[in-house]
Amino acid sequence: MPTWGLVIETTVGTGEHKHRDAYVVAHISGSRAEALTELERRARNHSPEHPRRPKRRRLLREGDAFLLVVDGAWQSFVTRFSVAELLEDSGAPTGW
């Protein structure tokens, strides 16, 4: 049974210090469809750090990924949610 990583790439910082970071937020064992269902749930419930006072929030599906675009007063911030099969993990517990 494959293991899927749920990956979030998000905008952090503001102004000249604005950049994107990526995080594996969970691992799901099962089918790709099950992983995508969990990914969509997380995308719908995600509350990004920026902007502090959102003006508009849009969730879009792009193939097997989701894009959350949140507009603030001056800038837009984007979070990308994707699923990827875990092939190797050097930090996995022994016997995993």
Secondary structure, DSSP 8 states (H G I E B T S, - for coil): --EEEEEEEEEES-GGG-EEEEEEEEEEES-HHHHHHHHHHHHHH---SS-SS-SEEEEEEETTEEEEEEE-SS-EEEEEEEEEE----TTS-TT-
